[in-house]
Amino acid sequence: MAFRTFIAALALSASFAAPALAQDIAAAKTALAGDYDRIVKELITITEIPAPPFGEQARAEYFAKAFKDLGLAEVAIDAEGNVTGLRRGTVAAGGALVVVSAHLDTVFPKGTDVTVRREGNTLNAPGVGDDTVGLTGLLAWVRALNAAKVPTRHDVLFVATVGEEGPGDLRGVRHLFTKNPYKGQIAAFISVDGSDPSRIVNQAVGSKRYNIAFTGPGGHSYGAFGIVNPMAAMADAVKRLYETDVPASPRTSFAASVVSGGTSVNSIPDRIELQVDMRSPDPKALERLEKRFLAIVDEAVAAENYARSTNLGEVGAEKTRIGDRPAGATADKHQLVVTSQKVLAEHGFQTQLLASSTDSNIPMSLGVPAITVGTGGGGGRAHSVDEYVNIERNAFIGGLSSGMALLVAVADLDWTAK
Ligand SMILES: [Zn+2]
């Protein structure tokens, strides 16, 4: 073998072993920085496509087209509404892959004004940071990685999920891990959510949410005085809930948060509804709290039926679980967490490991390594109509660059043994 051929062969094999080289990443960052105006413009465009819970379709279609235009393979909208597109790695097709995802939905109902207002270096609009900046980041990363021809060891599946926020109850990511054709191939999951790149969520705060309808015979406030009252049972249940001990660490919480019902000021109500939210990053603590709450409802109903007359009928309770997000965690020492911290530190971010409720709850609960990170230049007031992001050029591109480098580093780890 001629020396030159030998060197070429060596270079070829090296490119398979360690796909993304430092100069590749540097070229991709240059491409990203040069793309600034377009990224900001696209952030505005996507923010202004309304995406209320269960109404993400227009945004999903925008993404399917964008993924195709960027040359991603196998672009599809799955049965739940998630958009997927594959960027092939250097290993054989069909093996372990890394998912990077952002969520399509916002918390804002249909009809909310989503017009973006630009004031100097900030963009203001509902949903602009949570999670449109993440969605825009995905597209910017593919464009920059393609421009610089950056290879990765593993395939990267780019995903825009539906149903991350409250009422969606993680329906998109749940589908991805239980029914989507790629479900068995996902070795690591990165959710890009929010606009702060120093936050790494590696603990999933689980939640259980209930609607309890307390029912009873109802009657005249004066004429039927003495009969059971579902409102009294509801109040008793709330009081008992607030007497419940929960662990301070890991932080476990409950809230009686919404109440509705009643007929008129001079009626004993026949129906009162109560909503309760319970949370913990510890699955066992959450399960104990849920069991205790359900027992409390029964105790409060029994106490009311004992305390007052049931001549016209008894008080009862209809319990409906309206939210179920599993708890879980990715260990602090896991290669996904360690690598992410290292990359973000190299980009000047002082990272913190946090617990939160995000799309990563589902993979974490299933034992698939997952983290949620922010990207971009920071922002605030998420879930309010005053939501904003900072688009000052250096901070914005710096945040996006760190996220892209993190993604490449994770896709270059060895996930085949997982
Ligand atoms: Zn979000």
Boltz pocket constraint, residues with backbone or C-beta under 6 A from the ligand:
constraints:
  - pocket:
      binder: B
      contacts: [[A, 103], [A, 105], [A, 130], [A, 131], [A, 164], [A, 193], [A, 194]]
      max_distance: 6.0
